[in-house]
Amino acid sequence: MKLTTNDNALSIFALGGINEIGKNMYVVQYSDDIVIIDCGGKFPDESLLGVDLIIPDMTYLEENKEKIRALIVTHGHEDHIGGIPFFLKKLNVPIYATRFTLGLIELKLEEHRLTRDTKLVQIDSESTLELGKIGVSFFKVSHSIPDCLGIVFHTPEGNVVHTGDFKFDLTPENNQYSDIHKMAEFGNQGVLALISESTNAERPGLTPTERMVANHMDAAFMKATWKIFVSTFASNINRVQQVVSAAIKTNRKLGLLGRSMVNVVDVAIERGYIDIPEGMLIDAQEIDKLAPENVVILCTGSQGEPNAALARLATGNFRDVSVYPGDTVIMAASPIPGNEKDVSKVINNLFQLGANVIYGSGSSTGMHVSGHGYQEDLKLMLTLMKPTYFIPIHGEYRMLHHHRVLAESVGIEKGNTFILKNGDVVDIEHGEARQTRSIPSGDTYVDGVSVGDVGEVVLRDRKQLSEDGMIVIVLTISKRDFRVIQGPDTITRGFVYVKESENLMREINEIVKRTVRELQDENVRQWSAMKHSIKKSVGQYLFKHTKRKPMILPVIIEI
């Protein structure tokens, strides 16, 4: 598949991350040079039964793999690195990322046994790259995870800036300040196109500083009289350090629950991004052996994930640790849109256990501030960069729309903002941008070790099974004279309780016998035709009498 009609055109598009929150993947292409930005994953909702992860459709990249020069990762959040192992199994290209981000990527590659053959290159905000005809430089941004970068692509058509996820925190907890002066320099050089995140484009004002959380965390620790549980994103190292600091002030030991929490904290300690005094960390088995007023537990599960540590604690199913009346549980993260129901269920269960639960948005509890810029942050980025063209990303359509309005309010010309869908291509030639075509894009489902094997048909079957159950009808038929030797035997799962539905089962068997006799009379002996007729006749009967549509599987044994 050829991308452009002009080999010297600059093309910008997304394979994930537009009109959604998650599975970010963006592409900048000039001539025969392709550079990929991020490769994330997104967790499925309850409609995608059995699916473990959603990653971008990489068909275009596979068809143009000889042109790919690099994958550059802006930061280490799951929606930016979660798809990398599956990407590398198809396309083994060099990966460029900062020190902490590389540590998180290496954890994933070790799990998938991909470390040996993968080229990982450490970069920082002062690095420069030459990737074919595309030069690359970087600038620091503040976010809710260490070592985040914005990217500048220097192409013959002009400079393209990708902001990464960012906010302007003038007092960041980890002292990783946004490089505002460097951003302004790039803006003065001229920015042809700005690609900027839109997560909080609906929220007025400036994003609150992380320092606010530290003060509220300290106050909650001072007030608590028993064990303290803090649930947050494992990757939010700033929040983890705040918990450590509050624990030191209140003379508490620290336990970690959840594999991702343990792994990420290990990487942060090893690479010097977090300071935990020696002897402070304790194993899960020690937690309930210590006096409750001397323990704090950091755990995963702030999004209500059923198998995460907090959900298991809330239902009393965590082997070594329990939540008792009087314990304090702090939800130090806001629910991602779509997770509210699961989070609410966990909170209700914790209250039933007698815990004191501190939850809610950052403004009401002070236990969380967003890592994504509010409207004033987004306007400041637009003002610093002064782009000719603007492409809002990383958000649902309403967020992209609000970001376009903000851009126009600070001087971006009307008509120069492109609100895209995944796969839509913006081509820029001789300084003129247009969006007239698209490339293949969509979702690829990961189910266990299978990638892309689960499609709409499989999901439809799973949905039918989950809602109405299934019926298996077994018939043994003579190969010689087409006579029924045994059966039909009807087996149900998830449809009705057989012992209370014997009349229904008998009627199903009679329908099957009658259908087979009619086919014999018509001299129809193809198994496919017989199975189709059985499914049709039984299905019509069941829907008429039960208003349900179970999956019907006829099994014909020929002897």
Sequence and secondary structure as in RCSB ss.txt:
>XXXX:A:sequence
MKLTTNDNALSIFALGGINEIGKNMYVVQYSDDIVIIDCGGKFPDESLLGVDLIIPDMTYLEENKEKIRALIVTH
GHEDHIGGIPFFLKKLNVPIYATRFTLGLIELKLEEHRLTRDTKLVQIDSESTLELGKIGVSFFKVSHSIPDCLG
IVFHTPEGNVVHTGDFKFDLTPENNQYSDIHKMAEFGNQGVLALISESTNAERPGLTPTERMVANHMDAAFMKAT
WKIFVSTFASNINRVQQVVSAAIKTNRKLGLLGRSMVNVVDVAIERGYIDIPEGMLIDAQEIDKLAPENVVILCT
GSQGEPNAALARLATGNFRDVSVYPGDTVIMAASPIPGNEKDVSKVINNLFQLGANVIYGSGSSTGMHVSGHGYQ
EDLKLMLTLMKPTYFIPIHGEYRMLHHHRVLAESVGIEKGNTFILKNGDVVDIEHGEARQTRSIPSGDTYVDGVS
VGDVGEVVLRDRKQLSEDGMIVIVLTISKRDFRVIQGPDTITRGFVYVKESENLMREINEIVKRTVRELQDENVR
QWSAMKHSIKKSVGQYLFKHTKRKPMILPVIIEI
>XXXX:A:secstr
    SSTT EEEEEEESBSBSS  EEEEEETTEEEEE    B   TTSTT  EEEE  HHHHHTGGGEEEEE   
  HHHHTTHHHHHHH    EEE HHHHHHHHHHHHHTT TTT  EEE  TT EEEETTEEEEEEEEB SSSSEEE
EEEEETTEEEEE  S B  SS TT     HHHHHHHHHH EEEEEEE TTTTS S    THHHHHHHHHHHHH  
S EEEE  TT HHHHHHHHHHHHHTT EEEEESHHHHHHHHHHHHTTS    TT EE HHHHTTS GGGEEEEES
 TT  TTSHHHHHHTT  SS    TT EEEE S   TT HHHHHHHHHHHHHTT EEE S HHHHSS   SS  H
HHHHHHHHHH EEEEEEESB HHHHHHHHHHHHHTT  TT B    TTEEEEEETTEEEEEEE    EEEEETTE
ES   HHHHHHHHHHHHH EEEEEEEE TTT  EEEEEEEEEESS  GGG HHHHHHHHHHHHHHHHHHHHTT  
 HHHHHHHHHHHHHHHHHHHHS   EEEEEEEE 
